[in-house]
């Protein structure tokens, strides 16, 4: 029996990576509605990143929805019929009901097919923090590690998945209901750049504020320096919201620290960008335990 790693579009990996690993990696896209058009987030394949970010910058505010249990059930059925076991690494349950729908679908499927081998894990992570766990899981599967080994590794390391995000404009957080209008207006006027993180509960929270874009990007590199451990043994994913120059700047700051085992630059897809707007820059890696 072969193992399939299943995840969702909340992982913010690149389309190229997903397609290159399609033999062992499967992805369910979260529904996105933008300007009256609904589609399943597929990492920019249906609606290019450029088109999507142009719409965001034009002031259009997308919305996202959960992946329902029916779609999970159908995916489990497909892989079961193909003779595969499934390890689902899901978007944090504290930001979406998607994971609970996966649990419900698994329980229903296992009642009918008790011989199925389906494991679902709440990564308590989002965006490239979820993505870096998926990346490591895929690498381990390529090395011949068992499904049980990989599942145990994810459980043991998900609290070490560090997420650090620098947001360029508070206005998008205001639209998403995360900050007040007054805070957004004053913060934008003062060129304040919020630093966000995903905490131990799997929730997006404010960490600190920086004055100016370059300082906020340098802060992300400092967090890599402080928390990544032996950087030569570490995979680092840099995520960006339609700002590749800033992603390259962050990469250059990280390379001043050392040469990571892998460094991946990924443009954030619609699932996450719908809630934080364009120009977000982020770094994720498995390192020290998340701060309490």
C-alpha positions as CSV (number, residue, x, y, z in Angstrom):
1,X,0.0,0.0,0.0
2,X,1.4,3.4,-1.0
3,X,1.0,6.5,1.1
4,X,-0.5,9.8,-0.1
5,X,0.0,13.0,1.8
6,X,-3.1,15.1,1.5
7,X,-3.3,18.7,2.4
8,X,-5.3,21.8,1.5
9,X,-4.6,25.1,-0.2
10,X,-4.0,26.8,3.1
11,X,-0.4,25.4,2.9
12,X,0.7,28.1,0.4
13,X,3.2,25.9,-1.4
14,X,4.1,26.7,-5.0
15,X,2.1,25.3,-7.9
16,X,5.4,24.0,-9.3
17,X,6.1,22.0,-6.1
18,X,2.6,20.6,-5.9
19,X,2.7,19.4,-9.5
20,X,6.2,18.0,-9.2
21,X,5.1,15.9,-6.2
22,X,1.7,14.9,-7.5
23,X,2.5,11.2,-7.3
24,X,2.6,11.4,-3.5
25,X,1.0,14.8,-2.7
26,X,-2.6,15.6,-3.2
27,X,-4.3,19.0,-2.4
28,X,-7.8,20.1,-1.9
29,X,-8.5,23.7,-2.7
30,X,-10.5,25.9,-0.4
31,X,-13.4,27.8,-2.1
32,X,-12.7,31.4,-2.8
33,X,-15.3,34.0,-4.0
34,X,-13.8,37.1,-5.5
35,X,-16.0,39.7,-7.2
36,X,-18.9,37.2,-7.6
37,X,-16.7,34.5,-9.1
38,X,-16.2,31.3,-7.1
39,X,-13.4,28.8,-7.7
40,X,-11.3,26.3,-5.8
41,X,-7.9,27.8,-4.8
42,X,-5.4,25.9,-6.9
43,X,-2.2,28.0,-6.3
44,X,-2.8,30.4,-9.2
45,X,-3.6,27.9,-11.9
46,X,-7.2,29.0,-12.5
47,X,-6.8,32.6,-11.5
48,X,-3.2,33.8,-11.7
49,X,-1.5,35.3,-8.7
50,X,-1.0,38.5,-10.8
51,X,-4.7,38.8,-11.6
52,X,-5.7,38.0,-8.0
53,X,-3.4,40.6,-6.4
54,X,-4.5,43.2,-9.0
55,X,-8.0,42.7,-7.8
56,X,-7.0,43.0,-4.1
57,X,-5.1,46.3,-4.9
58,X,-8.2,47.5,-6.7
59,X,-10.1,47.2,-3.4
60,X,-12.0,44.0,-4.1
61,X,-12.4,41.9,-0.9
62,X,-12.6,38.2,-1.5
63,X,-14.1,35.6,0.9
64,X,-13.2,32.0,1.6
65,X,-15.2,29.0,2.8
66,X,-14.5,25.7,4.4
67,X,-13.8,22.5,2.5
68,X,-16.9,20.5,3.1
69,X,-17.0,16.9,4.4
70,X,-18.4,15.6,1.0
71,X,-15.2,16.6,-0.8
72,X,-13.0,15.0,1.8
73,X,-15.1,11.8,1.6
74,X,-14.8,11.7,-2.2
75,X,-11.0,12.2,-1.9
76,X,-10.7,9.4,0.7
77,X,-12.7,7.1,-1.5
78,X,-10.5,7.8,-4.5
79,X,-7.3,7.0,-2.7
80,X,-8.9,3.9,-1.0
81,X,-10.0,2.6,-4.4
82,X,-6.5,3.2,-5.7
83,X,-5.1,1.1,-2.8
84,X,-3.4,4.0,-1.0
85,X,-3.2,5.0,2.6
86,X,-3.8,8.7,3.4
87,X,-2.2,11.2,5.8
88,X,-4.1,14.5,5.8
89,X,-2.1,17.4,7.2
90,X,-4.8,20.1,7.7
91,X,-5.1,23.8,8.2
92,X,-5.4,24.8,11.8
93,X,-8.8,24.1,13.3
94,X,-8.8,27.4,15.2
95,X,-9.1,29.4,12.0
96,X,-11.4,27.2,9.9
97,X,-13.9,24.3,10.3
98,X,-12.2,22.5,7.5
99,X,-10.3,20.1,9.7
100,X,-13.5,19.1,11.6
101,X,-15.1,18.3,8.2
102,X,-12.1,16.1,7.4
103,X,-12.6,14.2,10.7
104,X,-16.3,13.8,10.0
105,X,-15.6,12.5,6.6
106,X,-12.9,10.1,7.8
107,X,-15.2,8.7,10.5
108,X,-18.1,8.2,8.1
109,X,-15.7,6.5,5.5
110,X,-14.2,4.2,8.1
111,X,-17.6,3.0,9.3
112,X,-18.2,1.7,5.7
113,X,-14.6,0.7,5.1
114,X,-12.9,-0.3,8.4
115,X,-9.9,-1.6,6.5
116,X,-9.1,1.9,5.2
117,X,-5.9,3.5,6.4
118,X,-6.7,7.2,6.9
119,X,-5.0,9.5,9.4
120,X,-5.9,13.2,9.9
121,X,-3.7,15.6,11.8
122,X,-4.5,19.2,12.8
123,X,-1.2,20.9,12.1
124,X,-2.3,23.9,14.3
125,X,-0.5,25.8,11.5
126,X,-1.5,28.0,8.6
127,X,0.0,29.3,5.3
128,X,3.7,28.5,4.9
129,X,3.9,27.2,8.5
130,X,1.6,24.4,7.4
131,X,3.5,24.3,4.2
132,X,6.8,23.7,5.9
133,X,5.4,20.7,7.7
134,X,4.0,19.3,4.4
135,X,7.3,19.9,2.7
136,X,9.2,18.0,5.4
137,X,6.6,15.2,5.3
138,X,6.9,14.8,1.5
139,X,10.7,14.8,1.9
140,X,10.5,12.0,4.5
141,X,8.2,10.0,2.3
142,X,10.6,10.3,-0.6
143,X,13.3,8.9,1.7
144,X,11.2,5.8,2.4
145,X,9.9,6.7,5.8
146,X,6.6,5.0,6.8
147,X,3.3,6.8,7.2
148,X,3.4,6.1,10.9
149,X,6.9,7.6,11.2
150,X,5.8,10.8,9.3
151,X,2.6,11.2,11.3
152,X,4.5,10.9,14.6
153,X,7.1,13.4,13.3
154,X,4.4,15.9,12.5
155,X,2.7,15.5,15.9
156,X,6.1,15.9,17.6
157,X,7.1,19.0,15.6
158,X,4.0,20.9,14.8
159,X,4.6,23.2,17.8
160,X,8.0,23.9,16.4
161,X,6.6,25.2,13.1
162,X,7.4,28.9,13.3
163,X,5.3,31.4,11.4
164,X,6.4,35.0,11.2
165,X,4.4,37.5,9.0
166,X,5.0,41.2,8.3
167,X,1.9,42.9,7.0
168,X,2.3,46.0,4.8
169,X,-1.0,47.8,5.4
170,X,-3.4,47.6,8.3
171,X,-6.3,48.5,6.1
172,X,-6.7,44.9,5.0
173,X,-6.7,43.7,8.5
174,X,-9.4,46.2,9.3
175,X,-11.5,44.9,6.4
176,X,-11.1,41.4,7.8
177,X,-12.2,42.6,11.2
178,X,-8.8,42.0,13.0
179,X,-8.1,45.6,13.9
180,X,-10.3,48.7,14.4
181,X,-10.7,51.4,11.8
182,X,-9.0,54.0,14.1
183,X,-6.0,51.7,14.6
184,X,-5.7,51.0,10.9
185,X,-5.9,54.7,9.9
186,X,-3.3,55.8,12.5
187,X,-1.0,52.8,11.9
188,X,-1.0,53.4,8.1
189,X,-0.3,57.1,8.6
190,X,2.7,56.3,10.9
191,X,4.0,53.7,8.5
192,X,3.6,51.0,11.2
193,X,4.1,47.4,10.0
194,X,2.5,44.8,12.2
195,X,4.3,41.5,12.8
196,X,1.9,38.6,13.2
197,X,2.5,35.0,14.2
198,X,0.5,31.8,14.6
199,X,0.4,31.0,18.3
200,X,0.4,27.7,20.2
201,X,-3.4,27.6,19.8
202,X,-3.2,27.8,16.1
203,X,-4.6,31.3,16.0
204,X,-3.2,34.4,14.1
205,X,-2.2,37.0,16.6
206,X,-0.3,40.3,16.8
207,X,3.3,40.0,18.0
208,X,4.8,43.5,17.7
209,X,4.9,46.5,15.4
210,X,7.8,47.8,13.4
211,X,8.3,51.3,11.8
212,X,9.0,50.9,8.2
213,X,9.1,48.0,5.6
214,X,12.8,47.2,5.6
215,X,12.9,47.0,9.4
216,X,9.9,44.6,9.4
217,X,11.7,42.4,6.9
218,X,14.9,42.5,8.9
219,X,12.8,41.5,11.9
220,X,11.7,38.3,10.1
221,X,15.3,37.4,9.4
222,X,16.2,38.0,13.1
223,X,13.5,35.5,14.1
224,X,15.1,33.0,11.7
225,X,18.4,33.6,13.4
226,X,16.9,33.3,16.9
227,X,14.7,30.2,16.4
228,X,15.8,28.1,13.4
229,X,18.6,26.2,15.1
230,X,21.2,24.8,12.8
231,X,20.3,26.6,9.6
232,X,22.2,24.2,7.4
233,X,19.7,21.5,8.5
234,X,16.6,23.7,8.1
235,X,14.1,24.2,5.4
236,X,12.9,27.8,5.2
237,X,9.9,28.9,3.2
238,X,9.5,32.6,2.3
239,X,6.0,33.6,1.4
240,X,5.0,36.8,-0.2
241,X,1.8,38.5,-1.3
242,X,2.7,39.8,-4.8
243,X,6.0,41.4,-3.7
244,X,8.8,39.3,-5.1
245,X,11.4,42.0,-4.6
246,X,10.8,42.0,-0.8
247,X,10.9,38.2,-0.8
248,X,14.4,38.3,-2.4
249,X,15.4,40.9,0.2
250,X,14.4,38.7,3.0
251,X,16.2,35.8,1.3
252,X,19.4,37.9,1.2
253,X,19.1,38.7,4.9
254,X,18.6,35.0,5.7
255,X,21.6,34.0,3.6
256,X,23.7,36.4,5.7
257,X,23.0,34.0,8.6
258,X,23.9,30.8,6.7
259,X,22.9,28.5,3.9
260,X,19.7,26.6,4.7
261,X,19.2,23.0,3.6
262,X,16.3,24.3,1.5
263,X,15.0,27.8,0.9
264,X,11.8,28.1,-1.0
265,X,10.1,31.3,-2.2
266,X,6.3,31.0,-2.6
267,X,3.7,33.5,-3.6
268,X,0.8,33.2,-1.2
269,X,-2.3,31.9,-2.8
270,X,-5.9,33.2,-2.5
271,X,-6.8,31.3,0.7
272,X,-4.6,33.3,3.0
273,X,-4.1,36.5,0.9
274,X,-7.9,37.0,1.0
275,X,-7.6,37.8,4.7
276,X,-4.3,39.8,4.9
277,X,-4.2,41.6,1.6
278,X,-1.2,42.1,-0.8
279,X,2.4,42.7,0.1
280,X,2.6,40.4,3.1
281,X,6.0,38.9,3.6
282,X,6.6,35.8,5.7
283,X,9.1,33.2,6.9
284,X,8.4,29.8,8.2
285,X,10.6,26.9,9.4
286,X,10.7,24.1,11.9
287,X,12.9,25.2,14.8
288,X,12.4,26.2,18.4
289,X,9.1,25.7,20.2
290,X,6.6,28.4,19.6
291,X,6.5,31.1,22.2
292,X,3.7,31.0,24.8
